[in-house]
Amino acid sequence: MSSETAGQWDRFDSRTERRSGNATPWPARGRHTCTVSQYLDLPAPIGLAHRGGWPADASGRIRPELENTELAFQHAIDLGYRYLETDVHTTRDGALLAFHDSTLDRATDRTGTIGELPYAEVAEARVGGQEPIPLLEDLLGNWPGARFNIDLKADGSLDPLLRTLRRTRAWHRVCVGSFSQRRLDRARRLFERPVATSCGPVDVARLRLASVARVLRPMARRGVTCVQIPLRSHGVPLVTRDVLTTAHALGMQVHVWTINDPALMRRLLDAGVDGIVSDDVYALRRVLSQYGAWEGGEFPGKGNGPEPGSPDTRGTSGPSPAPGSTEQQ
C-alpha cells in the first residue's frame, strides 16, 4: 500500500467541516480519551511513529529500510514521540520480535520464515544490513514512558505477548490490533488486565453501519477502545464525516494510517481525526506543532539524546503498508 495524498481525498474533504489556518489550536471536541486503560491519556490529536518512523543517520540521510529497529524507535523518542507503532512475530522457540514481515527476506540480510527459525538464528539477521531485530520486551523496557501500538501478526504471537505484558506490567500502555478479527477477539478474551484494542475488520464494518443507523451504535463500541483505519479499504471510504461523528459519540478516538503527505495530515486534522500514523516523523511533528498539538517531550528511557535536526534531503522510497484492521499488508 502506498501513502495517501491530499488529492486522493477530495471527495471526503468536500463533506467535512473545515477550519482555516495551520496554527489554529486543536479544538476541545478532538480530545476524546480512553476510559479502558491509560494508553490514550495524553491529549489528542496524537502522532504515532509507524514502525518507529523513518530515522535519519548522522549525515541527515533518511533511512526507511531501518524500520522496527531500536535505532528507529530511539530516533522517534528523541524527536519527542510518545506513541510508537510496531508489529510482532514469534520465533519457533517463542521469542517475540518487533518485526513486520513473516519472513526475513525483504527487510534483513538473511532469509527464512520467522516462525520456523530459532531465535539464535534470527538474532543474527540485520535489518537493512545494519541493525538487529529487537525483542518487544526490550522495547517496552527501554522506553517505559512510551505507548506502543502493537499489530498482532500471527496466532502464535498471542501467548508470547501475554507473557511479555505480564513480565513488563505494560498492560496500561499498549494498544493491540490485528487484521484478523478472530485473533483480536481471542486476545480480548485472554487479557488479564484492561488493555486498549483497536478495530478488527468486523469492528470496522460495524462502525460504518452504525454511522448510517444510530440503532446499531451500541454494537459498534463492543470491545473497541479506538478506531485505527486507512482512508479507504477495497475502494470503500472509511474516514467519513459520519464515521468520525459516530466514533466520537461513542467515546472512541479515530487514528488514520499511513499518512506521509503534510497537506493531507492538515486536512485530516481539520476534519477532526484524533491521531495520525506516519513514517515521516519530521513532517508529522511539524504539522502537529503548527496546530498547537505537539505534546512531545523527553521521558525516562534509554538514551534520551539531543533532538536531531530535520534533514533537508529525504530521498525516501514509498512507505510500506501500515497497521490497521481492514486491508491486508
C-alpha positions in Angstrom: 0.0 0.0 0.0 1.4 3.4 -0.9 0.8 6.5 1.2 -2.3 8.6 0.6 -2.1 12.1 -0.9 -4.2 15.2 -0.4 -5.6 15.0 -4.0 -6.9 11.5 -3.3 -9.1 12.8 -0.5 -11.0 15.5 -2.3 -14.3 13.5 -2.2 -14.3 13.3 1.6 -12.8 16.8 2.1 -15.8 18.4 0.4 -18.1 16.9 3.1 -16.2 17.9 6.1 -16.3 20.9 8.4 -13.0 22.7 7.7 -11.1 25.1 9.9 -8.8 27.8 8.5 -5.3 28.5 9.5 -2.5 26.0 10.1 -1.7 27.4 13.5 -5.2 27.1 15.0 -5.0 25.2 18.3 -6.8 21.8 18.3 -10.4 22.2 19.5 -11.8 20.6 22.6 -14.0 18.4 20.6 -11.0 16.4 19.4 -9.9 15.4 22.9 -11.6 12.0 23.2 -10.0 10.0 26.0 -9.8 6.3 26.6 -11.6 5.0 29.7 -10.4 1.4 29.4 -6.7 2.0 30.0 -4.1 4.7 30.3 -3.0 4.2 26.7 -4.8 7.3 25.4 -4.5 9.5 28.5 -2.4 12.1 26.6 -4.2 15.0 24.8 -5.4 14.4 21.2 -4.5 14.7 18.4 -1.6 12.4 18.7 1.2 11.4 16.4 2.2 7.7 16.0 5.6 6.7 14.6 4.9 3.9 12.1 7.4 1.1 12.8 9.4 3.8 14.6 9.3 6.1 11.6 12.0 6.9 9.1 15.2 7.5 11.1 17.9 9.8 9.9 21.6 8.9 10.1 24.4 11.2 11.3 24.6 12.8 7.9 20.9 13.6 7.9 20.0 11.0 5.3 16.6 9.3 5.8 16.9 5.5 6.3 13.5 4.0 5.7 15.0 0.5 5.5 15.8 0.6 9.2 12.1 0.1 10.2 11.2 -1.5 13.5 14.7 -1.2 14.9 15.9 0.3 18.2 17.6 3.0 16.2 14.3 4.0 14.6 12.4 4.0 17.9 15.1 5.9 19.6 15.1 8.5 16.8 11.3 8.9 17.3 11.8 9.2 21.0 14.4 11.9 20.5 12.1 13.8 18.3 9.5 13.8 21.2 7.2 11.0 20.1 5.3 9.2 22.8 3.4 6.8 20.6 5.3 4.1 18.7 3.8 1.6 16.3 5.2 -1.8 15.8 4.4 -5.4 14.7 5.1 -8.7 16.3 6.1 -12.2 15.1 7.3 -15.1 17.1 10.3 -17.4 16.5 10.0 -21.2 16.7 11.1 -21.2 20.3 8.8 -18.4 21.5 10.8 -15.2 21.2 8.5 -12.2 20.5 10.1 -9.9 17.9 9.2 -6.4 16.8 9.1 -7.2 13.1 6.6 -6.7 10.3 7.1 -9.5 7.8 6.6 -13.2 8.4 9.9 -13.8 6.7 13.4 -12.2 7.0 13.8 -11.9 3.2 12.7 -8.3 2.5 13.9 -6.4 5.5 17.1 -8.2 6.5 20.3 -9.7 5.2 19.0 -13.3 5.9 16.2 -15.4 4.6 13.7 -17.7 6.1 10.3 -17.8 7.9 10.5 -16.4 11.4 8.1 -18.9 12.9 10.2 -21.8 11.6 13.5 -20.5 12.9 15.1 -20.5 16.4 15.8 -17.1 18.0 19.5 -17.8 18.0 19.4 -17.8 14.2 17.0 -14.9 13.8 19.2 -12.8 16.2 22.0 -12.9 13.6 19.9 -11.1 11.0 20.4 -7.4 10.5 17.6 -5.1 9.3 18.9 -3.1 6.4 22.1 -5.0 6.8 22.9 -3.0 9.9 20.5 -3.3 12.9 19.4 -6.4 14.9 15.7 -7.3 15.2 14.6 -6.1 18.6 12.5 -8.1 21.1 9.3 -6.4 22.1 10.2 -6.9 25.7 13.3 -4.9 25.2 11.4 -2.0 23.6 8.9 -1.9 26.5 11.8 -2.0 28.9 14.0 0.6 27.2 11.2 3.2 27.0 8.9 2.8 30.0 7.2 6.1 29.3 6.3 5.3 25.7 3.0 3.9 24.5 3.2 1.0 21.9 0.7 0.3 19.3 1.1 -3.5 18.5 -0.1 -5.2 15.4 -0.5 -8.9 16.3 0.6 -10.5 13.1 0.1 -14.3 13.8 -1.9 -16.5 16.0 1.3 -17.9 17.6 2.3 -14.5 18.9 -0.6 -14.1 21.3 0.6 -16.2 24.1 4.2 -14.7 24.0 2.6 -11.3 24.0 0.6 -12.2 27.1 3.8 -13.4 28.8 5.6 -10.2 27.8 2.9 -8.0 29.2 2.9 -9.9 32.5 6.7 -9.6 32.9 6.8 -5.9 31.9 3.5 -5.0 33.5 2.9 -2.8 30.4 -0.8 -3.6 30.1 -1.8 0.0 30.5 0.5 1.4 27.8 -0.2 -0.8 24.8 -2.9 -0.9 22.2 -3.3 -4.2 20.4 -4.8 -4.6 16.9 -4.9 -7.2 14.2 -6.1 -7.7 10.7 -7.7 -10.9 12.0 -10.9 -10.4 13.8 -10.8 -13.9 15.3 -7.3 -13.3 16.6 -8.2 -9.9 18.1 -11.3 -11.2 19.8 -9.3 -14.1 21.3 -6.8 -11.5 22.6 -9.6 -9.5 24.2 -10.8 -12.6 26.0 -7.4 -13.6 27.3 -6.1 -10.3 28.5 -5.9 -10.4 32.3 -5.9 -6.6 32.8 -7.6 -3.8 30.9 -5.8 -3.4 27.6 -6.7 -0.9 24.8 -7.6 -2.6 21.5 -8.2 -1.1 18.1 -10.7 -2.3 15.4 -10.6 -5.6 13.6 -12.3 -5.9 10.2 -15.7 -6.8 11.6 -15.4 -3.9 14.1 -14.8 -1.5 11.3 -17.8 -2.8 9.4 -20.0 -2.4 12.5 -18.8 1.1 12.9 -19.6 2.0 9.3 -23.1 0.5 9.6 -23.6 2.4 12.9 -22.6 5.6 11.1 -25.8 5.3 9.0 -28.1 3.6 11.5 -27.9 5.0 15.0 -29.7 2.0 16.5 -26.5 0.0 15.8 -24.2 2.2 17.7 -24.0 0.1 20.9 -22.8 -2.8 18.8 -20.0 -0.7 17.2 -18.5 0.1 20.7 -18.2 -3.5 21.7 -14.6 -4.3 22.8 -13.1 -1.4 20.9 -11.0 1.3 22.5 -10.0 3.3 19.5 -10.6 3.2 15.7 -7.4 2.9 13.6 -8.2 2.8 9.9 -6.9 3.8 6.4 -8.8 6.4 4.3 -10.4 3.5 2.4 -10.4 -0.2 2.1 -11.1 -2.1 -1.2 -12.3 1.2 -2.7 -14.8 1.9 0.1 -14.2 5.2 2.0 -13.8 4.6 5.7 -12.8 8.1 7.1 -16.1 9.9 6.5 -17.9 12.7 8.4 -20.5 10.2 9.7 -17.9 7.7 10.8 -16.0 10.4 12.7 -19.2 11.7 14.3 -20.3 8.2 15.3 -16.9 7.2 16.8 -16.7 10.4 18.8 -20.2 10.0 20.0 -19.2 6.6 21.3 -16.1 8.0 23.0 -13.7 6.4 20.6 -10.7 8.2 19.1 -10.1 7.8 15.3 -6.5 7.4 14.1 -5.7 7.2 10.4 -2.8 5.5 8.7 -0.4 5.7 6.9 -0.2 9.4 6.1 3.1 10.9 4.8 1.7 13.9 2.9 1.7 17.0 5.1 -1.2 18.6 3.2 -3.4 15.5 3.9 -2.3 15.5 7.5 -3.7 19.0 7.9 -7.0 18.1 6.1 -7.5 15.1 8.4 -6.8 17.3 11.5 -9.3 19.9 10.2 -11.8 17.1 9.7 -11.5 16.1 13.4 -9.3 12.9 13.5 -7.6 12.2 16.8 -4.4 10.7 15.6 -2.2 10.2 12.5 0.2 7.3 11.9 3.1 8.2 9.7 6.5 7.1 8.6 7.6 10.8 8.1 8.1 11.7 11.7 9.6 15.1 10.9 6.6 16.1 8.8 4.0 14.9 11.3 5.7 16.6 14.2 5.9 19.9 12.2 2.2 19.7 11.3 1.1 18.9 14.9 3.2 21.8 16.1 1.5 24.1 13.7 -1.8 23.1 15.2 -0.6 23.7 18.7 -1.0 19.9 19.3 2.6 18.8 19.7 2.8 17.2 23.2 6.1 15.5 22.6 9.0 15.7 25.1 11.6 13.6 26.7 10.7 11.0 29.3 12.6 8.3 31.2 14.1 5.8 29.0 17.1 4.7 27.1 19.4 7.2 25.6 17.5 10.5 25.7 19.9 12.3 23.4 19.5 15.7 21.7 16.9 16.2 19.1 18.4 15.7 15.6 18.0 18.4 13.0 15.4 17.9 10.3 17.2 16.7 7.2 16.9 18.8 4.0 17.1 15.8 1.7 14.8 12.9 2.3 15.4 10.6 -0.7 12.9 8.0 0.6 11.2 5.2 -1.2 7.4 4.8 -0.9 6.2 3.6 2.5 5.1 0.1 3.2 1.7 -0.9 4.5 0.7 0.4 7.9 -1.1 -1.0 10.9 -4.9 -1.2 10.9 -7.7 -3.5 10.6 -9.2 -3.7 7.1 -6.6 -4.2 4.5 -4.1 -7.0 4.3 -0.4 -5.9 4.3 
